Amino acid sequence: MKALKIAGIALAAILLLALSGIAIVVSQFDAPRIKAEAAKVVYEKQQRTLKIDGDLKLSFWPNVGVSVGKVSLSEHKGSQEFAAIDAARVSVAVLPLISGQVVVNEIQLSGLKATVTKRKDGRLNIADLLAGDEKPKAAGGAPLILDIAAVNIANAALGWHDEQNGSAMTISGLDLSTGRIQADGAKKMYSVAKLSLAIKGKSEGKTGSETFDLKIEAPRLSMTPEGSDGDTVTVTAILSGPQRNINAKLAASGLEGKGDVLKIAKLAADLDAKVSDLAVHGQFTGELHADLARQSADGRLTGQLDESKIVFKFGVAKFSPLALSFDLAVDKFNLDKYLPQKKAAEKTAAPATPAGVAALDFSALKGLNISGSASVGQFQAQNIKLEDLRLQLRAAGDKLDIAPMSARLYEGTLNGSLSANAKDNAVTLRQNLAGVSVGPLLKDAAGRDMLEGHGSVSLDVSAHGRTVGEMKKALAGSANLSLKDGAIKGVNLAQSFRDLKGKLGAKQENKQENKQDSVVQGKAGDRTDFSELSASFKINGGILRNDDLSAKSPFLRLAGNGDIDVGESRLNYLLKASVVATAGGQGGQGLEQLKGLTVPVRLTGPFDNPSWNIEFAGLLGEAAKAKVEETKQKVQEKVQENVREKLKGLFGK
């Protein structure tokens, strides 16, 4: 009983002491003076006006705390409001105060509002708040010791406004809550429990208005000198707008670490997105290992993007500037699915003015240090279809080099290289195609059914410019073509020449019509077969110049020269067709009268609808020459026959 009595007296003394301390604190607590002093210090140091309109109160139960009502802070050297809060409260545990320790029980903040602005001169409106050089540290220079039971920030609103480009973003609802947060700087021990962050907002830009919703959940994260670990961290992001709708989820589990080394045993990501008319779905799993001290990392991702199965291995030798190596393997990939599709009206519209042409931007190549290899089983780009595509890639010095580059395509093979340079927006392409069926290739690549045959094509070209149109007009280099067993599509020269037989006599009799050419418009299904065809091209200023076309068929020999203007998508080419010995079944029947003649045929007009003009002026000249040669031949034969007859009479035989 005596012990209980003594304990009761001691408890009463402690309570009396505590109450006395509270009474002293309350008596010394002068809210108006504190608010005035705080406003004075802020204005002298930051040239900002601090207003504390709400009450400043102390509380002592169930814990010691201070709370404040509405507070606002002005812009730097101005009266416009920069930030404000509706209410805030900080409470500390009572018992640690007895031993001289401050343990924060809870931090509560509600109704926070602030707007960060990037002005037209590029400066931020918070530049003065970020200018301090002193690092925060515990009182007396001691290592930071922190023990907070909970943090709650509710209904915060944050804004961003860029006066340079007019973009804006508003976070209308930010909620942050945590369980216990501990930090011991001396022991290098840090932990957080029940972290939950939810952000809802809206962005305004050139593409319109979009809303977003971001959630981060981390049940437990801890870091000590012996090691670090944590429970599964999940991130969920939703973006909704008139052009884009994206739903993504990322989960990281098996978090382990020791010192500066971090390992994530399993990464899982899900993506559902719709951009304009394009819908994308992907699922990926992976693992990550990082050494923060050495600025290195490596990892592996496997998964599926729509119909494509992907395996991606990577290694980072340095975080900044980034030095990345990789190996990518994909079973099949259709790049066209992810590129903007031209509408029918756009395909037939007149060319856009320079101001309306989208610029080619190679600036993404600047500062890169990336090397790696890629293989794709089936690949499609710009409607060109490749198989077993293999690439070696290197990006450094503002330049991208893909070499070697190989693939199988259209019954043949491709080998070569491709490079792009950001310094002058230049592209260089060197390719050798062997055993390729050019008909299907041209149909897929250009939508043109002009030529068919098997053979080889070589390209060594370069171009530079800010747009595709400029690139075409700056195209330079060389090209070679060699084909067998093919056809020139769109014209039937054999039929056209047969039609000439009845016209030649009339043309020769009518001098006035001699100057008129015969125009043959290309027709679907018309063709002029050849057994072999070859040509070489010199390219300058987007114009392909050819002077050595040679083609053979059972009844024709073709030569040619002229220009192919890639920049303007037009032709101006002269074919010279010579009729040789005819062959049955080869389309040469009925051309005996034209045997030996060279028929000039000029090909002009746009790529998609060229005209074939048979130039009669040249043809009649050829016919006259042929007639003279025929007369000379008959005279020679007659003389030879007379000589033979005379010799017979002379010798009596």
C-alpha positions as CSV (number, residue, x, y, z in Angstrom):
1,M,0.0,0.0,0.0
2,K,2.9,2.3,0.8
3,A,4.3,1.7,-2.7
4,L,1.0,2.5,-4.3
5,K,0.8,5.7,-2.3
6,I,4.3,6.7,-3.4
7,A,3.5,6.0,-7.0
8,G,0.3,8.0,-6.8
9,I,2.2,11.0,-5.3
10,A,4.8,10.7,-8.1
11,L,2.1,10.5,-10.8
12,A,0.4,13.5,-9.3
13,A,3.6,15.4,-9.3
14,I,4.3,14.6,-12.9
15,L,0.8,15.7,-13.9
16,L,1.2,18.9,-11.9
17,L,4.5,19.5,-13.6
18,A,3.1,18.8,-17.1
19,L,0.1,21.1,-16.4
20,S,2.4,23.8,-15.2
21,G,4.5,23.4,-18.4
22,I,1.4,23.6,-20.5
23,A,0.3,26.7,-18.6
24,I,3.6,28.4,-19.1
25,V,3.6,27.5,-22.9
26,V,0.0,28.8,-23.2
27,S,0.9,32.0,-21.4
28,Q,3.8,32.7,-23.6
29,F,2.0,31.7,-26.8
30,D,1.2,35.0,-28.6
31,A,-0.5,34.0,-31.9
32,P,-0.7,37.5,-33.4
33,R,2.9,38.2,-32.6
34,I,4.0,34.9,-34.2
35,K,2.0,35.6,-37.3
36,A,3.4,39.1,-37.7
37,E,7.0,37.9,-37.1
38,A,6.6,35.1,-39.7
39,A,5.2,37.5,-42.3
40,K,8.1,39.9,-41.6
41,V,10.8,37.2,-42.0
42,V,9.3,35.9,-45.3
43,Y,9.1,39.3,-46.9
44,E,12.6,40.3,-45.9
45,K,14.1,37.1,-47.2
46,Q,11.9,36.2,-50.2
47,Q,10.1,39.5,-51.1
48,R,6.8,37.6,-50.8
49,T,3.8,38.4,-48.8
50,L,2.7,35.8,-46.2
51,K,-0.8,36.1,-44.9
52,I,-2.1,33.9,-42.0
53,D,-5.8,34.6,-42.0
54,G,-6.8,31.6,-40.0
55,D,-6.4,30.9,-36.3
56,L,-3.1,29.7,-34.9
57,K,-3.8,27.2,-32.1
58,L,-2.0,24.9,-29.7
59,S,-3.4,21.5,-28.6
60,F,-2.2,19.2,-25.8
61,W,-4.4,16.1,-26.1
62,P,-4.1,13.4,-27.2
63,N,-0.8,14.8,-28.4
64,V,1.0,18.1,-28.6
65,G,0.4,20.0,-31.8
66,V,0.0,23.2,-33.6
67,S,-2.7,24.0,-36.2
68,V,-3.3,26.9,-38.5
69,G,-6.2,28.0,-40.7
70,K,-6.0,29.7,-44.1
71,V,-2.5,30.7,-45.2
72,S,-1.5,32.3,-48.5
73,L,1.8,33.3,-50.1
74,S,2.2,35.9,-52.9
75,E,4.2,35.8,-56.1
76,H,7.8,37.1,-55.9
77,K,7.7,40.9,-55.6
78,G,4.0,41.0,-56.3
79,S,0.6,40.8,-54.7
80,Q,-0.9,38.0,-56.9
81,E,-1.4,34.7,-54.9
82,F,1.1,32.0,-55.6
83,A,0.1,29.3,-53.1
84,A,-2.4,28.8,-50.3
85,I,-3.6,26.2,-47.8
86,D,-7.0,25.9,-46.1
87,A,-5.7,24.2,-43.0
88,A,-2.6,22.5,-41.6
89,R,-1.7,20.6,-38.4
90,V,1.5,19.1,-37.0
91,S,1.5,17.0,-33.8
92,V,4.3,15.4,-31.8
93,A,4.4,12.5,-29.3
94,V,4.3,13.6,-25.6
95,L,6.6,11.0,-24.0
96,P,9.7,11.5,-26.2
97,L,9.5,15.2,-25.3
98,I,10.5,14.3,-21.7
99,S,13.8,12.8,-22.9
100,G,14.4,15.8,-25.3
101,Q,13.4,14.0,-28.5
102,V,10.9,15.3,-31.0
103,V,8.8,12.6,-32.6
104,V,6.3,13.8,-35.1
105,N,3.0,11.9,-34.8
106,E,1.2,13.3,-37.8
107,I,1.3,15.9,-40.5
108,Q,-2.0,17.0,-41.9
109,L,-2.5,19.4,-44.8
110,S,-5.7,20.2,-46.7
111,G,-6.7,22.5,-49.5
112,L,-3.2,23.2,-50.8
113,K,-3.2,25.3,-54.0
114,A,-0.2,26.4,-56.0
115,T,0.7,27.3,-59.6
116,V,4.1,27.1,-61.1
117,T,4.7,29.3,-64.2
118,K,7.4,29.2,-66.8
119,R,7.5,32.8,-68.1
120,K,8.3,33.9,-71.6
121,D,11.9,34.5,-70.7
122,G,12.3,30.9,-69.5
123,R,12.5,31.7,-65.8
124,L,10.2,30.0,-63.2
125,N,8.1,31.9,-60.8
126,I,9.7,29.8,-58.0
127,A,13.3,30.5,-58.9
128,D,13.8,32.6,-55.7
129,L,12.6,29.7,-53.6
130,L,15.0,27.3,-55.3
131,A,18.0,29.6,-55.0
132,G,19.1,28.5,-51.5
133,D,22.4,26.6,-51.3
134,E,22.2,25.4,-47.7
135,K,21.3,21.7,-47.3
136,P,18.7,20.9,-44.7
137,K,20.1,19.3,-41.5
138,A,19.0,18.5,-38.0
139,A,19.6,21.0,-35.2
140,G,23.2,21.4,-34.1
141,G,24.4,19.7,-37.3
142,A,23.4,16.3,-36.0
143,P,22.3,13.6,-38.5
144,L,18.6,13.7,-39.4
145,I,16.4,11.6,-37.2
146,L,12.7,11.4,-38.3
147,D,9.9,9.4,-37.0
148,I,6.4,10.3,-38.3
149,A,3.4,8.2,-37.6
150,A,1.5,9.4,-40.6
151,V,1.3,12.0,-43.3
152,N,-2.0,13.1,-44.8
153,I,-2.3,15.6,-47.6
154,A,-5.8,15.9,-48.9
155,N,-7.5,17.8,-51.8
156,A,-4.4,19.5,-53.0
157,A,-4.5,21.4,-56.3
158,L,-1.3,22.2,-58.3
159,G,-1.0,23.9,-61.6
160,W,1.6,24.4,-64.4
161,H,1.5,27.1,-67.0
162,D,4.1,27.5,-69.8
163,E,3.8,31.0,-71.3
164,Q,6.3,30.1,-74.0
165,N,4.2,27.4,-75.8
166,G,0.8,28.0,-74.2
167,S,0.5,24.6,-72.6
168,A,-1.0,24.1,-69.2
169,M,-1.7,21.3,-66.7
170,T,-3.9,21.3,-63.6
171,I,-3.8,18.7,-60.8
172,S,-7.2,19.2,-59.3
173,G,-7.0,16.4,-56.7
174,L,-3.8,15.2,-55.1
175,D,-4.1,12.9,-52.0
176,L,-1.1,11.5,-50.2
177,S,-1.2,9.3,-47.2
178,T,1.4,7.2,-45.4
179,G,1.8,5.1,-42.4
180,R,5.0,5.4,-40.4
181,I,8.0,7.2,-41.9
182,Q,11.4,6.6,-40.2
183,A,14.8,8.0,-41.0
184,D,18.0,7.7,-39.0
185,G,20.9,9.5,-40.8
186,A,23.5,8.2,-38.5
187,K,22.5,4.6,-39.0
188,K,21.5,5.1,-42.6
189,M,18.2,3.5,-42.0
190,Y,15.1,4.6,-43.9
191,S,11.6,3.2,-44.2
192,V,8.0,4.1,-45.2
193,A,4.8,2.1,-44.7
194,K,1.4,2.3,-46.4
195,L,2.4,4.8,-49.0
196,S,-0.5,5.8,-51.2
197,L,-0.5,8.6,-53.7
198,A,-3.4,9.5,-55.9
199,I,-3.3,12.3,-58.5
200,K,-6.1,13.5,-60.7
201,G,-5.8,16.4,-63.2
202,K,-6.2,17.9,-66.6
203,S,-3.8,19.1,-69.2
204,E,-4.3,21.6,-72.0
205,G,-2.3,21.6,-75.2
206,K,-2.3,21.9,-79.0
207,T,-4.0,18.5,-79.2
208,G,-6.9,19.5,-76.9
209,S,-7.9,18.8,-73.3
210,E,-7.0,15.5,-71.6
211,T,-7.7,14.2,-68.1
212,F,-5.3,11.9,-66.2
213,D,-5.5,9.7,-63.1
214,L,-2.3,8.3,-61.4
215,K,-2.1,6.0,-58.4
216,I,1.0,4.7,-56.6
217,E,0.7,2.1,-53.9
218,A,3.7,0.8,-51.8
219,P,2.7,-1.2,-48.7
220,R,6.3,-1.3,-47.3
221,L,9.7,0.0,-48.4
222,S,12.9,-0.1,-46.3
223,M,16.6,0.5,-46.7
224,T,19.4,-0.3,-44.3
225,P,23.2,-0.8,-44.7
226,E,22.6,-4.6,-44.5
227,G,20.0,-4.6,-47.3
228,S,16.8,-3.1,-48.7
229,D,13.5,-4.7,-49.5
230,G,9.9,-4.0,-50.0
231,D,6.5,-5.4,-50.9
232,T,5.0,-5.1,-54.3
233,V,4.8,-1.6,-55.7
234,T,2.0,-0.8,-58.1
235,V,1.5,2.1,-60.5
236,T,-1.7,2.7,-62.4
237,A,-2.1,5.5,-64.9
238,I,-5.2,6.5,-67.0
239,L,-5.2,9.1,-69.7
240,S,-8.4,10.2,-71.4
241,G,-9.0,12.6,-74.2
242,P,-10.5,13.2,-77.7
243,Q,-7.5,11.7,-79.4
244,R,-5.9,9.4,-76.8
245,N,-7.2,6.9,-74.2
246,I,-4.5,5.0,-72.3
247,N,-4.8,2.6,-69.4
248,A,-1.4,1.3,-68.1
249,K,-0.4,-0.7,-65.0
250,L,3.0,-1.5,-63.7
251,A,3.9,-3.8,-60.8
252,A,7.3,-4.4,-59.3
253,S,7.8,-7.2,-56.8
254,G,10.8,-9.0,-55.3
255,L,12.6,-5.8,-54.4
256,E,16.0,-6.5,-52.9
257,G,19.0,-4.3,-52.4
258,K,22.3,-4.0,-50.6
259,G,24.2,-0.8,-50.5
260,D,23.8,0.9,-53.9
261,V,22.8,-2.4,-55.6
262,L,19.1,-2.8,-56.4
263,K,17.3,-5.9,-57.8
264,I,13.7,-6.2,-59.0
265,A,12.9,-9.9,-59.4
266,K,9.8,-9.3,-61.4
267,L,8.3,-6.4,-63.4
268,A,4.9,-6.8,-64.9
269,A,3.2,-4.3,-67.2
270,D,-0.1,-4.1,-68.9
271,L,-1.1,-1.6,-71.6
272,D,-4.4,-0.8,-73.3
273,A,-4.3,2.3,-75.5
274,K,-6.2,3.9,-78.3
275,V,-4.7,6.8,-80.2
276,S,-7.1,8.1,-82.9
277,D,-8.1,4.9,-84.8
278,L,-5.2,2.9,-83.5
279,A,-5.8,0.4,-80.7
280,V,-2.8,-1.2,-78.9
281,H,-2.6,-3.9,-76.3
282,G,0.6,-5.1,-74.6
283,Q,1.7,-7.3,-71.7
284,F,5.3,-7.6,-70.5
285,T,7.2,-9.2,-67.7
286,G,10.8,-8.6,-66.8
287,E,13.6,-8.3,-64.3
288,L,16.1,-5.5,-63.5
289,H,19.5,-5.2,-61.7
290,A,21.0,-1.8,-61.0
291,D,24.2,-0.6,-59.4
292,L,23.6,3.0,-58.5
293,A,27.2,3.7,-57.4
294,R,28.6,2.5,-60.8
295,Q,25.7,4.0,-62.8
296,S,25.1,0.6,-64.5
297,A,22.1,-1.6,-65.0
298,D,20.9,-4.6,-67.0
299,G,17.6,-6.4,-67.5
300,R,15.4,-8.4,-69.6
301,L,11.8,-7.9,-70.9
302,T,9.6,-10.5,-72.6
303,G,6.0,-10.0,-73.7
304,Q,3.6,-9.4,-76.5
305,L,2.5,-6.2,-78.2
306,D,-0.6,-6.9,-80.2
307,E,0.4,-9.8,-82.4
308,S,4.1,-9.4,-81.9
309,K,6.1,-11.5,-79.4
310,I,9.1,-9.6,-78.1
311,V,12.3,-10.4,-76.2
312,F,14.4,-7.4,-75.2
313,K,17.7,-7.6,-73.3
314,F,19.6,-4.5,-72.4
315,G,22.6,-3.2,-70.5
316,V,23.3,0.3,-69.3
317,A,27.0,1.2,-68.8
318,K,26.3,4.8,-67.7
319,F,23.1,6.6,-66.7
320,S,24.1,10.1,-67.7
321,P,24.8,10.6,-70.5
322,L,23.0,7.3,-71.3
323,A,25.2,4.5,-72.7
324,L,22.9,1.6,-73.7
325,S,23.4,-1.7,-75.5
326,F,20.6,-4.1,-76.4
327,D,19.5,-7.2,-78.2
328,L,16.0,-7.3,-79.6
329,A,14.2,-10.3,-81.1
330,V,10.6,-10.1,-82.5
331,D,8.7,-12.8,-84.3
332,K,6.7,-10.4,-86.5
333,F,6.1,-6.7,-86.6
334,N,3.9,-4.5,-88.8
335,L,5.2,-0.9,-88.5
336,D,2.5,0.4,-90.8
337,K,-0.1,-0.3,-88.1
338,Y,1.5,2.3,-85.8
339,L,2.0,5.0,-88.5
340,P,-0.6,7.6,-89.4
341,Q,-2.8,6.3,-92.2
342,K,-3.5,8.6,-95.2
343,K,-7.2,9.1,-96.0
344,A,-8.4,8.7,-99.5
345,A,-9.0,12.5,-99.8
346,E,-5.5,13.2,-98.7
347,K,-4.1,10.8,-101.4
348,T,-5.7,12.7,-104.2
349,A,-5.3,16.2,-102.8
350,A,-2.9,18.7,-104.3
351,P,0.6,18.8,-102.7
352,A,0.7,20.8,-99.5
353,T,2.4,24.1,-99.4
354,P,5.8,24.3,-97.6
355,A,4.2,25.9,-94.6
356,G,1.8,22.9,-94.3
357,V,4.4,20.1,-94.8
358,A,5.4,18.2,-91.7
359,A,9.1,18.6,-90.9
360,L,11.5,15.7,-90.6
361,D,13.1,16.0,-87.1
362,F,16.3,14.0,-86.5
363,S,17.1,15.8,-83.3
364,A,16.3,12.7,-81.2
365,L,19.6,11.3,-82.5
366,K,21.6,14.0,-80.7
367,G,23.6,12.9,-77.7
368,L,22.8,9.2,-78.0
369,N,25.2,6.4,-77.3
370,I,23.4,3.2,-78.2
371,S,24.5,0.0,-79.8
372,G,22.7,-3.2,-80.4
373,S,21.3,-5.9,-82.7
374,A,17.7,-6.6,-83.8
375,S,16.1,-9.5,-85.6
376,V,12.5,-9.7,-86.9
377,G,11.0,-12.8,-88.4
378,Q,8.4,-10.9,-90.5
379,F,8.5,-7.2,-90.9
380,Q,6.4,-4.7,-92.8
381,A,7.1,-1.0,-93.3
382,Q,5.5,1.3,-96.0
383,N,3.7,-1.8,-97.2
384,I,7.1,-3.5,-98.1
385,K,7.3,-7.0,-96.6
386,L,10.6,-8.5,-95.4
387,E,11.5,-11.8,-93.8
388,D,14.4,-12.7,-91.5
389,L,15.4,-9.1,-91.1
390,R,18.7,-8.6,-89.2
391,L,20.2,-5.3,-88.2
392,Q,23.3,-4.0,-86.3
393,L,22.7,-0.5,-85.0
394,R,24.9,2.2,-83.6
395,A,23.9,5.7,-82.6
396,A,26.7,8.1,-81.6
397,G,27.9,11.5,-82.5
398,D,24.4,12.7,-83.6
399,K,24.4,9.9,-86.2
400,L,22.6,6.6,-86.6
401,D,24.2,3.8,-88.6
402,I,22.5,0.5,-89.4
403,A,25.1,-1.9,-90.9
404,P,25.0,-4.6,-91.8
405,M,21.4,-4.9,-92.8
406,S,20.0,-8.1,-94.4
407,A,16.7,-9.7,-95.2
408,R,14.8,-11.9,-97.6
409,L,12.1,-10.2,-99.7
410,Y,10.1,-10.9,-102.8
411,E,11.8,-14.2,-103.7
412,G,15.2,-12.6,-103.3
413,T,17.7,-11.1,-100.8
414,L,18.7,-7.7,-99.5
415,N,22.1,-6.6,-98.1
416,G,23.2,-3.1,-97.3
417,S,23.3,-0.2,-94.9
418,L,21.3,2.8,-93.8
419,S,22.5,5.9,-92.0
420,A,20.9,9.2,-90.7
421,N,22.7,12.3,-89.5
422,A,21.0,14.9,-87.3
423,K,23.6,17.6,-88.1
424,D,22.3,18.2,-91.6
425,N,19.1,16.1,-91.7
426,A,20.8,13.7,-94.1
427,V,20.1,10.1,-95.0
428,T,22.3,7.6,-96.9
429,L,21.1,4.3,-98.3
430,R,23.2,1.6,-99.9
431,Q,21.4,-1.6,-100.8
432,N,21.9,-4.6,-103.1
433,L,18.9,-6.7,-104.0
434,A,19.5,-10.0,-105.7
435,G,17.0,-12.4,-107.3
436,V,14.1,-10.1,-106.5
437,S,10.7,-10.2,-108.2
438,V,10.4,-6.4,-108.9
439,G,6.7,-6.5,-109.9
440,P,5.3,-7.3,-106.4
441,L,7.9,-5.1,-104.9
442,L,6.9,-2.0,-106.9
443,K,3.2,-2.7,-106.3
444,D,3.8,-2.8,-102.5
445,A,6.3,0.0,-102.3
446,A,4.8,2.5,-104.7
447,G,1.4,1.2,-105.7
448,R,2.6,1.1,-109.3
449,D,2.2,-1.9,-111.7
450,M,4.8,-0.8,-114.3
451,L,7.4,-3.5,-114.5
452,E,8.0,-7.1,-113.7
453,G,10.8,-9.6,-113.8
454,H,13.5,-11.2,-111.7
455,G,16.9,-9.9,-111.2
456,S,19.1,-7.5,-109.2
457,V,18.8,-3.9,-108.1
458,S,21.6,-1.8,-106.5
459,L,21.2,1.6,-104.9
460,D,23.8,4.0,-103.6
461,V,21.9,7.2,-102.8
462,S,21.8,10.1,-100.3
463,A,19.5,12.9,-99.6
464,H,19.0,15.8,-97.1
465,G,16.2,18.1,-96.3
466,R,13.6,19.2,-93.7
467,T,10.7,17.4,-95.4
468,V,10.1,14.3,-97.5
469,G,9.6,16.6,-100.5
470,E,12.9,18.3,-100.0
471,M,14.6,14.9,-99.6
472,K,13.2,13.7,-103.0
473,K,14.5,16.9,-104.7
474,A,17.9,16.5,-103.1
475,L,18.3,12.8,-104.0
476,A,21.8,12.0,-105.4
477,G,23.8,8.9,-106.2
478,S,23.5,6.0,-108.6
479,A,21.4,2.9,-109.3
480,N,21.6,-0.2,-111.5
481,L,18.9,-2.6,-112.7
482,S,19.3,-6.0,-114.4
483,L,16.2,-8.2,-115.0
484,K,15.2,-11.3,-116.9
485,D,12.0,-12.8,-118.1
486,G,9.8,-9.8,-117.4
487,A,7.5,-7.2,-119.0
488,I,7.0,-3.5,-119.3
489,K,3.4,-3.0,-118.1
490,G,0.8,-0.6,-119.4
491,V,1.5,-0.8,-123.1
492,N,1.4,-3.5,-125.8
493,L,4.1,-2.4,-128.3
494,A,3.4,-5.3,-130.6
495,Q,-0.2,-4.4,-130.9
496,S,0.6,-0.7,-131.3
497,F,3.0,-1.5,-134.1
498,R,0.5,-3.6,-135.9
499,D,-1.9,-0.7,-135.8
500,L,0.8,1.4,-137.6
501,K,0.9,-0.8,-140.7
502,G,-2.3,0.8,-142.1
503,K,-1.3,4.3,-141.0
504,L,2.2,4.4,-142.5
505,G,1.0,4.7,-146.1
506,A,-1.6,7.3,-145.2
507,K,1.0,9.3,-143.2
508,Q,3.5,9.3,-146.1
509,E,0.8,10.6,-148.5
510,N,-0.5,13.3,-146.2
511,K,2.5,15.6,-145.4
512,Q,0.4,17.7,-143.0
513,E,-0.2,14.8,-140.7
514,N,3.4,13.8,-140.7
515,K,4.0,16.0,-137.7
516,Q,1.3,14.4,-135.6
517,D,2.4,11.6,-133.2
518,S,0.2,8.7,-132.2
519,V,-0.7,8.8,-128.5
520,V,-1.2,5.4,-126.8
521,Q,-2.6,5.7,-123.3
522,G,-1.5,2.9,-120.9
523,K,-4.1,0.2,-120.2
524,A,-4.4,-2.3,-117.4
525,G,-3.5,-5.7,-118.8
526,D,-1.3,-4.4,-121.6
527,R,2.3,-5.5,-121.5
528,T,5.5,-5.8,-123.6
529,D,7.4,-8.9,-122.7
530,F,11.2,-9.0,-122.6
531,S,13.8,-11.8,-122.0
532,E,16.3,-9.4,-120.5
533,L,16.6,-5.8,-119.5
534,S,19.4,-3.7,-118.0
535,A,19.9,0.0,-117.2
536,S,22.1,2.3,-115.0
537,F,21.2,5.6,-113.5
538,K,23.0,8.7,-112.4
539,I,21.0,10.7,-109.8
540,N,21.3,14.4,-109.2
541,G,18.8,16.8,-107.7
542,G,16.2,14.2,-107.5
543,I,16.4,13.3,-111.2
544,L,17.4,9.9,-112.4
545,R,19.3,10.1,-115.7
546,N,19.6,7.0,-117.9
547,D,21.4,6.6,-121.2
548,D,21.9,2.9,-121.6
549,L,18.6,1.0,-121.4
550,S,18.8,-2.2,-123.2
551,A,16.1,-4.8,-123.5
552,K,15.5,-7.9,-125.7
553,S,12.4,-9.8,-126.7
554,P,11.8,-12.4,-129.4
555,F,10.6,-9.7,-131.8
556,L,11.9,-6.4,-130.4
557,R,15.1,-4.8,-129.3
558,L,14.7,-1.8,-127.0
559,A,17.1,1.0,-126.2
560,G,16.3,4.1,-124.3
561,N,17.4,7.3,-122.5
562,G,15.7,10.0,-120.5
563,D,14.9,11.4,-117.1
564,I,12.8,10.1,-114.2
565,D,12.0,13.1,-111.9
566,V,11.5,11.7,-108.4
567,G,10.9,15.1,-106.9
568,E,8.0,15.9,-109.2
569,S,6.9,12.2,-109.7
570,R,7.1,12.6,-113.5
571,L,8.7,10.8,-116.5
572,N,10.3,12.1,-119.8
573,Y,11.8,9.0,-121.4
574,L,12.5,8.0,-125.0
575,L,12.3,4.3,-126.0
576,K,13.6,3.2,-129.3
577,A,12.1,-0.1,-130.4
578,S,13.5,-2.1,-133.3
579,V,11.5,-5.0,-134.9
580,V,13.6,-8.1,-135.5
581,A,12.7,-11.6,-136.7
582,T,9.2,-12.4,-135.6
583,A,8.3,-15.5,-133.7
584,G,4.9,-17.2,-133.5
585,G,3.3,-17.2,-130.2
586,Q,5.4,-14.3,-129.0
587,G,3.1,-11.4,-130.1
588,G,5.2,-10.7,-133.2
589,Q,2.9,-11.9,-135.9
590,G,2.0,-9.3,-138.6
591,L,5.1,-7.1,-138.0
592,E,7.0,-8.1,-141.2
593,Q,6.5,-4.7,-142.8
594,L,8.2,-3.0,-139.8
595,K,11.1,-5.4,-139.7
596,G,14.3,-3.4,-139.4
597,L,12.6,-0.2,-138.4
598,T,13.4,1.7,-135.2
599,V,10.2,3.0,-133.7
600,P,10.6,6.0,-131.3
601,V,8.2,5.8,-128.3
602,R,8.3,8.7,-125.8
603,L,7.0,8.0,-122.3
604,T,5.8,11.2,-120.5
605,G,3.6,12.4,-117.6
606,P,3.1,11.4,-114.0
607,F,4.2,8.1,-112.6
608,D,0.6,6.9,-112.0
609,N,-0.7,7.7,-115.5
610,P,2.0,8.1,-118.2
611,S,1.3,8.5,-121.9
612,W,3.1,6.5,-124.6
613,N,3.7,8.7,-127.7
614,I,4.8,7.0,-130.9
615,E,6.7,9.7,-132.7
616,F,5.8,9.4,-136.4
617,A,8.3,12.0,-137.7
618,G,11.1,9.8,-136.6
619,L,9.3,6.7,-137.6
620,L,8.7,7.9,-141.2
621,G,12.3,8.8,-141.5
622,E,13.2,5.3,-140.5
623,A,10.7,3.9,-143.0
624,A,12.2,6.0,-145.8
625,K,15.6,4.7,-144.9
626,A,14.3,1.2,-144.8
627,K,12.7,1.7,-148.3
628,V,16.0,3.0,-149.7
629,E,17.8,0.1,-148.2
630,E,15.2,-2.3,-149.6
631,T,15.5,-0.7,-153.2
632,K,19.3,-0.9,-153.0
633,Q,19.1,-4.5,-152.0
634,K,16.7,-5.3,-154.9
635,V,19.0,-3.5,-157.4
636,Q,22.0,-5.4,-156.1
637,E,20.1,-8.6,-156.4
638,K,19.1,-7.8,-160.0
639,V,22.7,-6.8,-161.0
640,Q,24.0,-10.0,-159.5
641,E,21.3,-12.0,-161.4
642,N,22.2,-10.3,-164.7
643,V,25.9,-11.0,-164.1
644,R,25.2,-14.6,-163.5
645,E,23.2,-14.9,-166.7
646,K,25.9,-13.2,-168.8
647,L,28.5,-15.6,-167.3
648,K,26.4,-18.5,-168.2
649,G,26.2,-17.4,-171.8
650,L,29.9,-16.7,-171.9
651,F,30.9,-20.1,-170.8
652,G,28.0,-21.9,-172.4
653,K,26.7,-23.2,-169.2
